[in-house]
Amino acid sequence: MGFEFDLDRKRLRRRERRDIYDAFTGVAGPYGEVTITITMVPQRAELSSTSLPSAWILHPEGTREGLVRVDDTTRLVVGEQEAKLTQNRRALSKEDRALHIQLGDRHYDYRATKPGAEELRDAARGPVFRIHRPPKVMMRVAVLPEADPTDIALGLILQGADMDNLTLTRMVLSNIWYVFDNGRGEV
């Protein structure tokens, strides 16, 4: 059974804004309300849901504000399993720049498919989760019929991660922007 839902920015109380960078929430069809909360220091995103497996992603050296940076030191956990993450950041094509995720005996690729669209693919079952950013909607999530709760939790927690390295263009623009806006008020 496939379904779609929107993730929108969650309104944060003034007190919460000191520690939380951003938060997204939506109703994930039969799984109910889901919330992804991204903290500043440490740089961590966590999925809150009553019916999906727990999931979090953490960059241990994350001292900058923003989505969780993904590199060799990033930790990703879904349920009780820690994932192994690899990515060829020097590749030129979108397919070769995909984030490869090994979660137990499952193998996934998370890749950009077109501008503003990304997809989580299971090596055995094919696409299981798609995200799109249409105008006037923060994120539109498509859960495909082949997906199970683990796939959905993984796809959702990746929305708290910085995926600028999925395409060469986004990586270059992100690095240029970071040079001019390094979060310290210095240029």
N, C-alpha and C positions, 0 to 999 in steps of 0.2 A: 504494500500500500504506500503510494507516494503522496506527498502533500507539500504545500508551500506556506510560508509565513514570513512576516517582516520582523526584522530586528531594528528597534529604534533606540535613540539615546535616552538613557534613564535620567530623570531629573534627580540631582544630588542635593542634599541639604548642605548648607554652608559649612557645617562642621566636617562633613564627609569630604568636601572638596580639598581639604588640606592634605589628605593621604591618598585620595583616589584620583587617578588621571582621567579615567572615563569609565562608563558602564553602558552596556547595551541590554535591552530586554525585549522579550516577545513571547508569544504563545506558540509552542512547537507542536501543533496539532494534538494528537492523542497523548503526548508526553507532558502537556501542561506548560506552565510558565517556566522560562529559562532566563537566567541573567548571567552576563559575563562582566566581571568587575576587574579592572586593571589598576593596580596600585603603582605608586611612583617609586618608592624605595622601600624594599627591593622591587625591582621591575618584575611584576608577577601578574598573571591573569588567572582567574579562577571561575569555573562554571558552577552555578548554583541551580539545582533542579531536584525535584522530589522523586523523579522517575528515571532519569538518565544516570549512567555511571558518573562518579566524580571525575573531574579533570582539571588539571592546572598546568601552566607553563611558566617557567622561571628562568630569568637570566641572572646568575649569581653576582655578576659584577655590574648589574644594571643600575647606574647612578643617574642616567638622564631621564627626562620626562618623555613619555610617549608609549607606543605599543612595545611589547616585549621583543627585544632584539633576538634574532635567531642566528646562532653560530655554533661552533664546536662545544661550547660550554653550557649551552641552553639545555635545560631539563624539561621534559614533557611527560606527564603521567596521566593515563586514562584508566580508571578503576584502580586496580592494584599493580598495573604493569607500566614500567618505564619504557619509553620509546627511544630508539636510536635514530638520530637525525643526521642526514648527510645531504650536501648540496654542492653542485659544481658552479661556483659563482663566476668562474672564468668562461663558461660556455656562452655561445652567442645566440642559440635558438631558445625559444620559450620551453620547448620540450626538454632540452638538456639542462635548463636552469631550474627544473622542478625540485621541490623539497621532497626527498625520499624519507619515508617514515617506516621503520620496522617496529611493530607493536606485537610482541609475542611471536606467533606464527603468521601474522598478517603483514603484508607488504603494501604500502600505499605510496602514491605520488600526489603531491599537491601542486597544481600548476595554474598559471594564467592561461585562459583559453582565448580571450579577446579583451579589448580595453574595458575595464570595469567588471570583468567576470573571471571567476576562479573555480576550480573543480578539484574534488578529492576523488581519486580513483583507487580502487582496490585492484591489486594485480590479477586476482582470480575472477572477480565479479564485474570489473569495469567501473564506470562512474557510479558513485553512491550519494554524493552531496555536491550541490552547486550553489555558488553565491554570486549575486549580481547587484550592482549599484545603480538602479534606474533613477531618473530625476525625481526629486521630492521624497525619496525613500532612502533611509540610511543604508539598509541592506535587505535584499530579498533572498530568502533561503529556499532552495528547492531540495527536498529530501526525496531521493529516487526510490522506487519500490524495492530494490535490492538491499537497501540500507537497514542495519540493525541499530540498537541503542548505542553500541560502542562507536560505530561509524558516525552517528549524529553527534555524540559528545566530542569526538576528535575534530570533526568539521567545525563545530561551534567554538571550541577553545582556540583553534587556529585564527579566529577572528580577533583575538586579543594579541596576536603576534604581528610583528612588522614584516610584511611580505614584499617589501620594495625590491628585494633581490630576485623576484620571480621573472622580471623582464629586465633587459639591459637598459632600456629607456628609463624605467622607474628607478633603477639603481643609480644611474647617472644623475637624474634630477634630484633624487633624495640626497645624494652626497653634496651636490652643489648647494642645495637649500641648507643642509647642516653646516656648511662652512660659513654661511651668512647669518644663520640663526642657531648658534650653538647652545642656547639656553642660559647663557651667562651674561647676556647684554653686551658682549664684546664682539667687535668685527675685526 
